[in-house]
Amino acid sequence: LNVLSNCRLHKHAREMCSGDIEEGNSNTKTCCSKFRIAVAVVVVVVVVAVVVVAVAFVLCMKGIIGGRDSDAKTEETPEWQKNCVSDSGTDIYQYNAVSSDSAVCSTIGDYVLNVLGGNAMDAGVATVLCVGVSNFQSAGIGGGSFLVYYNSSTRTATAFDFRESAPAAAHRDMYSGLPSNASRYGGLAIGVPGEAAGLAAAHAAYGRLPWRSVVEPSTLLLRRGQRVPPALAKAINTTANNLIDEAPFNELKKWLVNPATGNPYQEGDLLVDNKLADTLEKIANDPSTFYNGSLAKDILQEVLAAGGNITKEDLSNYRLRQHEALTATLPSKGQTLYSPPPPSSGAVLSLILGIMDGYAGDSAKARSTKDGYVNFLHRLVESFKFAYAKRSGLGDAAFVNVTELVANMTSSSYASELRSRITDDATHDVNYYGPMFEWKEDSGTTHVSLVDSDGNAIAITSSINTHFGSRVRGNRTGIFYNNVMDDFSQPNKTSNSTLPPAPTNFIEPGKRPMSSMAPTILVDSSGAVQFVSGASGGSRITTAVAYALARQLYLNEAVKAAVDSYRLHHQLVPNWITYDKDKCDLPEIIESELRRKGHEFKNVTQFSVVEAIQRLPDGRWQANSDFRKPSDTGGL
């Protein structure tokens, strides 16, 4: 094109080139030579282009004509393979990743990692503190947590238990003669909170940033305000409609109302909470003030005014428990699973996956055939039932001797023994699975999964139990107090079961009730983290984590597909499979095939929410936040 443009500078170049060239006119002669070459090149290019287009057109027409037959032969995805595909928050990261059930909190975790230069512990603590002031209904400093931290340099996993504990005045018959909801709402439902003590101690052990720097983002969020997320808006409006405006609930009743509108907060409203921000500021300056300082005095006054029985000694005597994490191996994958010991349900999760690992040889069939896939689901549900039968014998390991039971539940040989009792063509009555007692259902929670650029990982599940816990909010501190006492079993109080309540979970002073929380980290034989996972959703937590991990491990599903999938839950009593049809429906053919094996089904509106991270084959991280509680991930 440049040649043609230059040749246009010579007047009548085209005409001159078409006729005789005067001898001695070198400029014109040169230009005409270049012009002829340029024209020849253009002609060749055009001819080649025409040939290419013609060939492509012929091939395309053949494809279209042949495609009619081909399309007729192409089968749709078989009914049994159909599953849900959501628009959940998911992304792939090169160096580090965060997954939580609050988008703003995932961003804060990202900020601590990649702007402040924090590690997994720094970012994990900052993220879970944020969730406690974003999803107020689920977690916060008025509750407690279970945390697993994996140190990649030492290849060790540490479990932290800062679950709430029973006050010294509590006893197994303390609710006898009281209203049936006395353990659920009001002052007597409140256990000694462990969140502030646990997060501060875990951070002191493994964090590298100053404590204040991981607390401050949540303080700023409370002062500057945040837009009410969907889950919080739903919880606020449900609670506002059912909450009486009298002590000790009137402080929460007032908080639920947006002063700008005079109505309960709606999704997208701006929510500011300076009272709770002031409390977090005190904790940022000195976390011990929650248990021994001026803040402790305010807490005691609030709890006692609500009718509670927590004392000064209860607060000052509260201690974090730090252990080696429970270890279970998955031989078929060459992986090790780390989770917290009782009173968490890490042992229950370990047993489920231990049973399923013995079926790894059938994974190809489960991925490619309907019968193989139905068997996979059947075996997984049967594993749930055996594991939940053993769960009924667990309790706080500081009060109940569960050493042998936990050792069994985390051993491959015990998993193999139970696997041999699973029949592929039938299910059985409750007694077949060997339940010992009725276990107490729990509620609520939130979860954070996180990995840093050094390969360290943290999984932390936090809770105040049911929505807004005891429904007592401190008028001085702004703290939402837990109702963990409702997680203990009570003599002569059962639900719809013929089994007796579990004595291993009866109330004792200082004891911590059993929980379904099961934060977990899986590493390969080289010590590299492969999966970080956990969930919220009360009694559905353990099966939700197991269900998603089993699909990832044995169906080779990516983390998003495994978390998006319809989610089956079975807790042995009642003896039916539950799933949330509204969130993700189960294909009729799958339900029909499972019914043929003897399973019964019940659709429920409760659901679990899984927050998970998976290492990809190329070493990058895929983080996914469950669409069931819209959020997003973060990382770099």
C-alpha positions in Angstrom: 0.0 0.0 0.0 2.9 2.3 0.7 4.3 1.6 -2.8 0.9 2.4 -4.4 0.6 5.6 -2.3 4.1 6.8 -3.3 3.5 6.0 -7.0 0.4 8.3 -6.9 2.9 11.2 -6.4 3.9 10.7 -10.0 1.4 12.3 -12.3 -0.3 9.9 -14.7 1.8 7.0 -13.3 -0.9 4.5 -14.3 -1.0 5.8 -17.9 2.7 6.0 -18.2 3.1 2.4 -16.9 0.6 1.2 -19.4 2.5 2.7 -22.4 6.1 3.1 -23.5 8.5 4.5 -20.9 10.7 7.2 -22.1 14.3 6.2 -21.8 16.1 8.2 -19.2 13.1 8.8 -17.0 14.4 6.7 -14.1 12.0 7.9 -11.5 9.0 6.9 -13.6 10.6 3.7 -14.6 11.3 2.7 -11.0 7.9 3.7 -9.8 6.2 1.7 -12.6 8.3 -1.4 -11.8 7.2 -1.1 -8.1 3.7 -0.5 -9.2 3.6 -3.6 -11.4 5.1 -5.7 -8.5 2.5 -4.3 -6.1 -0.3 -5.0 -8.4 0.9 -8.6 -8.9 1.2 -9.1 -5.2 -2.4 -7.8 -4.6 -3.7 -10.0 -7.4 -2.0 -13.1 -5.9 -3.3 -12.3 -2.4 -6.9 -11.8 -3.8 -6.7 -15.1 -5.7 -5.5 -17.0 -2.7 -8.2 -15.4 -0.6 -10.9 -16.4 -3.1 -9.6 -19.9 -3.1 -9.5 -20.1 0.7 -13.0 -18.7 1.0 -14.3 -21.1 -1.7 -12.8 -24.1 0.0 -14.1 -23.0 3.4 -17.6 -22.5 1.8 -17.5 -26.0 0.4 -16.4 -27.6 3.6 -19.0 -25.5 5.5 -21.8 -26.6 3.2 -20.7 -30.2 3.6 -20.8 -29.7 7.4 -24.3 -28.2 7.2 -25.6 -30.9 4.9 -23.9 -33.7 6.8 -24.7 -31.9 10.1 -28.3 -32.6 9.6 -27.6 -36.3 10.0 -25.0 -35.6 12.6 -27.4 -33.5 14.7 -30.0 -36.2 14.4 -27.5 -38.6 15.9 -26.2 -36.3 18.6 -27.9 -37.2 21.9 -28.8 -34.7 24.6 -27.2 -35.0 28.0 -28.7 -38.1 29.5 -31.3 -37.3 32.2 -29.3 -38.9 34.9 -26.3 -36.7 34.2 -28.2 -33.4 34.3 -27.3 -31.1 37.2 -27.4 -27.4 38.2 -25.1 -24.8 36.8 -25.3 -21.5 38.7 -23.8 -18.0 38.3 -22.0 -18.4 41.6 -19.0 -16.4 42.5 -16.1 -18.4 41.3 -12.7 -17.6 39.8 -9.2 -19.0 39.2 -6.2 -17.4 41.0 -2.5 -17.8 40.5 -1.1 -17.2 44.0 -3.8 -17.1 46.7 -7.5 -17.4 47.1 -10.4 -16.6 49.5 -13.9 -18.0 49.7 -16.5 -16.8 52.1 -20.3 -16.3 52.2 -19.9 -12.5 52.1 -18.5 -10.7 49.0 -17.2 -7.7 51.0 -15.4 -10.0 53.4 -13.8 -12.0 50.6 -12.5 -8.6 49.4 -11.1 -7.8 52.9 -9.3 -11.2 52.9 -7.9 -10.4 49.5 -6.8 -6.9 50.8 -5.0 -8.4 53.8 -3.2 -10.9 51.6 -2.2 -8.8 48.7 -2.1 -5.2 49.9 -1.0 -5.6 53.5 1.1 -8.7 52.8 -0.5 -10.9 55.4 -0.5 -14.7 55.5 -3.3 -17.2 55.7 -3.9 -16.7 59.4 -3.9 -12.9 59.1 -6.4 -12.9 56.2 -8.5 -15.7 57.7 -9.0 -13.9 61.0 -9.8 -10.6 59.2 -12.3 -12.3 56.9 -14.2 -14.2 59.7 -14.3 -11.0 61.8 -15.8 -9.3 58.8 -18.4 -12.0 58.3 -19.4 -11.5 61.9 -20.3 -7.9 61.1 -21.7 -8.5 57.6 -23.8 -11.6 58.2 -24.7 -10.6 61.8 -27.3 -13.3 61.9 -24.8 -16.1 61.6 -21.6 -15.3 63.4 -19.7 -12.8 65.5 -17.7 -12.1 68.6 -20.7 -13.2 70.7 -20.2 -16.8 69.4 -17.4 -19.3 68.7 -15.5 -21.2 66.0 -13.5 -24.3 65.0 -10.4 -23.5 63.0 -7.8 -25.7 61.2 -4.5 -24.1 60.1 -2.0 -25.9 57.8 1.6 -24.7 57.9 3.2 -25.7 54.5 6.8 -25.2 55.7 6.4 -27.7 58.6 3.7 -29.8 57.0 1.7 -29.7 60.2 -2.0 -29.0 60.8 -3.2 -27.4 64.0 -6.8 -27.4 65.3 -8.2 -24.5 67.4 -11.4 -25.0 69.4 -13.0 -21.8 70.7 -16.5 -23.1 70.8 -18.7 -21.4 73.4 -18.8 -23.2 76.8 -21.5 -23.7 79.5 -21.3 -21.4 82.5 -20.2 -22.7 85.8 -23.8 -22.5 87.1 -25.1 -24.6 84.3 -26.2 -28.2 84.9 -28.0 -31.0 83.0 -31.4 -30.3 84.5 -31.2 -26.5 84.4 -34.1 -26.2 81.9 -36.5 -28.6 83.8 -39.7 -26.8 84.5 -38.9 -23.8 82.3 -40.6 -22.9 79.0 -39.6 -25.2 76.2 -37.6 -22.5 74.4 -35.6 -21.3 77.4 -32.5 -23.0 76.0 -33.1 -21.2 72.7 -34.0 -17.6 73.4 -33.0 -15.2 76.2 -30.2 -15.0 78.8 -30.2 -18.7 79.8 -29.5 -19.7 76.2 -26.1 -17.9 76.2 -22.9 -19.8 76.6 -19.5 -18.2 77.4 -18.3 -16.7 74.0 -15.0 -17.9 72.7 -14.6 -15.9 69.4 -12.4 -13.0 70.6 -10.1 -15.2 72.7 -9.7 -17.8 70.0 -9.1 -15.5 67.1 -6.6 -13.5 69.1 -4.7 -16.6 70.3 -4.6 -18.2 66.9 -3.4 -15.0 65.3 -0.7 -14.6 68.0 0.5 -18.1 67.1 0.7 -17.9 63.3 -0.2 -14.4 62.1 2.6 -11.9 61.0 0.7 -8.6 60.8 -0.2 -6.5 63.9 -3.5 -7.6 65.5 -5.0 -4.2 65.0 -4.5 -4.4 61.3 -6.7 -7.5 60.9 -9.5 -6.1 63.1 -9.6 -2.6 61.7 -11.2 -3.4 58.3 -14.3 -4.7 60.1 -14.4 -1.6 62.4 -14.3 0.7 59.3 -17.0 -1.3 57.6 -19.3 -0.8 60.6 -18.6 2.9 60.8 -18.8 3.7 57.1 -21.8 1.4 56.5 -22.5 -1.5 54.2 -25.3 -2.5 51.9 -27.5 -5.1 53.4 -26.8 -8.4 51.6 -29.7 -10.8 50.6 -29.2 -13.4 53.4 -29.1 -10.7 56.1 -32.2 -9.0 54.7 -34.1 -12.2 54.7 -33.1 -13.0 58.3 -33.9 -9.5 59.5 -37.4 -9.5 58.0 -38.2 -13.0 59.2 -37.0 -12.2 62.7 -38.7 -8.8 62.8 -42.1 -10.4 62.1 -41.7 -12.9 65.0 -39.9 -10.9 67.7 -41.7 -9.4 70.6 -40.8 -5.9 71.6 -39.9 -6.4 75.3 -36.9 -7.3 77.4 -34.5 -8.9 76.7 -35.3 -8.8 73.0 -36.1 -5.1 72.6 -32.6 -4.0 71.7 -32.5 -6.4 68.8 -36.0 -5.4 67.8 -34.9 -1.8 67.6 -31.7 -2.7 65.7 -33.7 -4.5 63.0 -35.4 -1.3 61.9 -33.8 1.1 59.5 -34.0 4.6 61.1 -34.1 6.1 57.6 -37.3 4.3 56.7 -38.9 3.2 59.9 -39.2 -0.3 58.5 -37.0 -3.4 58.8 -33.8 -3.2 56.7 -34.2 -4.4 53.1 -31.6 -5.7 50.7 -29.4 -2.8 49.6 -30.2 -0.5 52.5 -27.2 1.2 54.1 -26.5 -0.2 57.6 -24.2 1.5 60.1 -23.4 0.2 63.5 -21.2 2.5 65.6 -22.0 0.7 68.8 -20.5 -2.6 67.7 -17.7 -0.7 66.0 -16.8 0.8 69.4 -16.6 -2.7 70.8 -14.4 -3.9 68.0 -12.1 -0.9 68.5 -11.6 -1.9 72.2 -10.8 -5.5 71.1 -8.4 -4.2 68.5 -6.6 -2.3 71.3 -6.6 -5.3 73.7 -8.5 -8.5 73.0 -8.2 -9.5 76.7 -10.7 -6.7 77.6 -13.5 -9.1 76.5 -12.7 -11.4 79.4 -10.9 -9.3 82.0 -11.3 -5.6 81.3 -13.9 -2.9 81.0 -15.7 -4.7 78.1 -16.1 -7.8 80.3 -18.0 -5.7 82.9 -20.4 -4.5 80.1 -20.9 -8.0 78.9 -21.7 -9.3 82.3 -24.3 -6.6 82.9 -25.9 -7.3 79.5 -26.1 -11.1 80.0 -27.4 -10.8 83.6 -30.0 -8.2 82.6 -31.2 -10.7 80.0 -31.6 -13.4 82.7 -28.4 -15.3 82.0 -26.0 -16.9 84.5 -22.5 -16.1 83.2 -20.2 -14.8 85.8 -17.0 -12.8 86.0 -15.1 -16.1 86.6 -16.7 -17.7 83.6 -15.2 -15.0 81.4 -11.8 -14.9 83.0 -11.5 -18.7 83.0 -12.3 -19.2 79.3 -9.5 -20.8 77.4 -8.8 -21.6 73.8 -8.1 -25.3 73.2 -5.2 -26.0 70.7 -4.6 -29.5 69.4 -3.0 -31.4 66.6 -5.6 -31.7 64.0 -7.4 -35.1 63.5 -5.7 -37.0 60.7 -7.4 -39.4 58.3 -5.9 -40.9 55.1 -7.5 -41.5 51.7 -5.2 -44.2 50.3 -6.7 -44.2 46.8 -5.8 -40.6 46.4 -2.6 -40.5 48.4 -4.1 -37.6 50.4 -4.5 -36.7 54.1 -7.5 -35.0 55.6 -7.1 -32.7 58.5 -10.1 -31.6 60.7 -10.8 -30.6 64.3 -11.5 -33.2 67.0 -14.7 -33.4 69.0 -16.8 -31.5 69.9 -16.6 -30.7 66.1 -17.7 -33.3 63.6 -14.3 -33.7 61.9 -14.3 -37.4 62.8 -17.8 -37.8 61.2 -16.5 -36.3 58.0 -13.4 -38.5 58.1 -15.5 -41.6 58.4 -17.7 -40.7 55.5 -14.8 -40.1 53.1 -12.9 -43.1 54.5 -15.9 -45.3 53.6 -16.2 -43.7 50.1 -12.5 -44.0 49.4 -12.8 -47.8 49.3 -15.1 -47.4 46.3 -12.6 -45.3 44.3 -12.1 -48.2 41.9 -15.6 -47.7 40.7 -15.2 -44.0 39.9 -15.0 -44.5 36.1 -18.3 -46.4 36.1 -19.9 -43.7 38.4 -18.9 -41.1 35.9 -20.0 -42.9 32.7 -23.0 -45.0 33.5 -26.4 -44.4 35.2 -26.2 -47.5 37.4 -22.7 -46.6 38.5 -23.7 -43.1 39.3 -26.8 -44.2 41.3 -24.6 -46.6 43.2 -22.2 -43.8 44.0 -25.1 -41.7 45.5 -26.5 -44.7 47.3 -23.2 -45.6 48.9 -22.6 -42.0 49.9 -26.0 -41.7 51.6 -25.4 -45.1 53.4 -22.0 -43.7 54.5 -23.8 -40.7 56.0 -26.0 -43.0 58.0 -23.2 -45.1 59.4 -21.2 -42.0 60.3 -24.2 -40.2 62.0 -24.9 -43.3 64.0 -21.4 -43.1 65.5 -21.8 -39.3 65.9 -24.4 -39.9 68.6 -21.6 -41.3 70.8 -19.4 -38.3 70.5 -19.1 -35.3 72.9 -16.6 -32.8 74.3 -13.3 -34.7 74.5 -12.4 -32.8 77.6 -15.4 -34.3 79.5 -16.1 -37.6 77.7 -13.7 -40.4 76.8 -14.1 -40.6 73.0 -10.5 -41.6 72.2 -11.3 -45.1 71.0 -14.4 -44.0 69.0 -12.5 -41.2 67.3 -9.5 -43.5 66.5 -12.0 -45.9 64.9 -13.8 -43.2 62.9 -10.5 -41.9 61.4 -9.0 -45.4 60.6 -9.1 -47.0 57.2 -9.8 -50.5 58.7 -12.9 -49.3 60.5 -14.2 -47.6 57.4 -13.6 -50.9 55.5 -15.6 -52.8 58.1 -18.6 -50.5 57.8 -18.3 -50.5 54.0 -18.7 -54.2 54.0 -22.1 -53.7 55.5 -23.4 -51.5 52.7 -25.5 -53.4 50.2 -25.8 -51.9 46.8 -29.4 -53.1 46.2 -31.1 -52.0 49.4 -31.2 -49.8 52.4 -32.1 -50.7 55.9 -34.0 -49.7 59.1 -32.3 -47.3 61.5 -31.1 -50.0 64.0 -29.0 -51.6 61.3 -26.6 -48.7 61.4 -26.0 -49.0 65.1 -27.1 -45.7 66.6 -26.5 -45.3 70.3 -28.4 -42.2 71.1 -30.4 -39.3 69.6 -28.0 -36.5 68.8 -29.1 -32.8 69.1 -29.5 -30.8 65.9 -27.6 -27.5 65.6 -28.1 -24.5 63.4 -26.6 -21.5 61.6 -22.9 -20.7 61.1 -20.7 -19.3 58.4 -17.4 -20.5 56.9 -14.2 -19.1 55.4 -11.7 -21.1 53.3 -8.4 -19.5 52.4 -4.9 -20.2 51.0 -1.9 -17.9 50.8 1.0 -17.6 48.4 3.3 -19.7 50.6 0.9 -22.7 50.5 -0.5 -22.2 54.0 -4.2 -22.7 54.4 -7.0 -22.0 56.9 -10.5 -23.4 57.2 -12.7 -21.7 59.9 -16.3 -22.3 60.7 -17.9 -19.8 63.0 -21.4 -19.5 64.6 -23.7 -17.9 67.1 -26.0 -20.9 66.4 -29.5 -19.9 65.2 -30.3 -16.6 63.4 -29.3 -13.8 65.8 -28.4 -16.5 68.4 -30.3 -15.9 71.7 -31.9 -12.8 70.2 -30.2 -10.8 72.9 -28.2 -7.8 71.6 -26.1 -5.9 74.1 -27.4 -2.3 74.6 -23.9 -1.2 75.6 -21.7 -3.4 73.4 -23.9 -4.1 70.3 -22.8 -7.8 70.6 -25.2 -10.4 69.3 -25.1 -13.2 71.9 -25.1 -16.9 71.0 -27.7 -19.5 72.0 -25.2 -22.4 72.1 -26.9 -23.9 75.2 -29.6 -25.2 72.8 -27.0 -27.5 71.2 -26.7 -29.6 74.4 -28.9 -32.7 74.8 -31.3 -32.6 77.6 -32.7 -35.6 79.7 -36.2 -36.5 78.9 -36.3 -34.1 75.9 -36.2 -35.7 72.4 -37.6 -34.7 69.0 -39.3 -37.3 66.9 -36.9 -40.2 67.7 -37.3 -43.3 69.7 -33.7 -43.1 70.7 -32.7 -41.6 74.1 -30.9 -38.3 74.3 -27.1 -38.6 74.2 -25.6 -38.4 77.7 -22.2 -37.6 76.2 -23.7 -34.3 75.2 -25.5 -33.4 78.5 -24.8 -30.1 80.1 -21.9 -29.7 82.5 -20.1 -26.6 83.8 -17.4 -25.6 81.3 -18.4 -28.2 78.7 -18.8 -27.4 75.0 -21.7 -29.0 73.1 -21.3 -31.2 70.0 -21.3 -29.4 66.7 -21.8 -30.3 63.0 -19.0 -27.9 62.1 -16.3 -29.6 60.1 -13.7 -27.3 58.6 -11.2 -29.4 56.6 -8.0 -29.2 54.6 -6.7 -32.0 52.3 -3.0 -32.3 51.3 -1.2 -34.6 49.0 1.7 -36.9 49.7 4.2 -34.0 49.0 2.4 -31.8 51.6 0.8 -29.5 49.1 -2.7 -28.3 49.9 -5.3 -29.7 47.4 -8.6 -28.8 49.0 -9.9 -26.4 51.6 -13.5 -26.7 52.5 -16.2 -26.1 55.0 -19.9 -25.2 55.2 -22.7 -23.5 57.1 -26.2 -24.9 57.5 -26.5 -26.4 61.0 -26.9 -30.2 61.0 -26.4 -30.3 57.2 -22.9 -29.0 57.5 -21.0 -32.3 57.7 -22.8 -34.0 54.9 -22.6 -30.9 52.7 -18.8 -30.8 53.0 -18.6 -34.6 52.5 -20.9 -34.5 49.5 -19.0 -31.8 47.7 -15.6 -33.4 48.4 -16.8 -36.8 47.3 -17.9 -35.4 44.0 -14.5 -33.7 43.5 -12.5 -36.7 44.6 -14.4 -39.6 43.0 -16.3 -38.1 40.1 -13.4 -35.7 39.2 -15.7 -32.7 39.2 -14.3 -29.2 39.5 -15.1 -27.4 42.7 -17.9 -25.3 41.1 -19.7 -28.3 39.6 -19.4 -30.2 42.9 -20.8 -27.3 44.9 -23.5 -26.3 42.4 -24.9 -29.9 42.4 -28.1 -30.9 44.0 -27.2 -31.8 47.6 -28.4 -34.9 49.3 -28.5 -35.0 53.1 -29.2 -37.9 55.5 -28.7 -37.9 59.2 -30.1 -41.4 59.9 -33.0 -40.0 62.1 -35.4 -39.3 60.6 -34.8 -42.0 58.0 -35.1 -40.1 54.8 -33.0 -38.2 52.3 -33.6 -34.5 52.3 -32.8 -32.0 49.5 -33.8 -28.4 48.6 -35.8 -28.7 45.4 -36.1 -24.9 45.1 -32.3 -24.4 45.0 -31.4 -27.4 42.8 -33.8 -30.1 41.8 -33.0 -33.8 41.7 -33.5 -35.5 38.3 -36.6 -37.7 38.5 -34.8 -40.7 37.2 -32.2 -40.5 40.0 -34.9 -40.2 42.7 -36.8 -43.1 41.2 -33.7 -45.3 41.1 -32.8 -44.5 44.7 -36.4 -45.1 45.8 -36.1 -48.6 44.2 -33.2 -49.2 46.6 -35.5 -48.3 49.6 -34.7 -44.6 50.1 -37.4 -42.2 51.0 -37.3 -38.5 50.2 -38.4 -35.2 51.7 -38.0 -31.8 50.1 -37.0 -29.1 52.6 -36.4 -25.4 52.4 -33.3 -25.5 54.7 -30.0 -25.6 52.9 -26.3 -25.7 53.5 -23.7 -23.4 52.0 -20.2 -24.7 51.0 -17.2 -22.4 50.7 -14.4 -24.2 49.0 -11.0 -23.9 47.2 -9.4 -26.5 45.0 -5.8 -26.7 43.6 -5.9 -27.2 39.8 -3.5 -29.5 38.0 -1.4 -26.5 36.8 -1.0 -25.3 40.4 -3.4 -22.5 40.3 -6.4 -22.2 42.7 -10.1 -22.3 41.9 -12.2 -20.7 44.6 -16.0 -21.0 44.7 -18.7 -19.4 46.8 -22.0 -21.4 47.0 -24.8 -19.8 45.0 -27.2 -20.7 47.8 -26.0 -17.7 49.7 -24.8 -15.3 47.0 -21.3 -14.0 47.6 -18.0 -13.8 45.7 -14.4 -15.0 46.0 -11.1 -13.0 46.2 -7.4 -13.5 45.6 -4.5 -12.9 43.2 
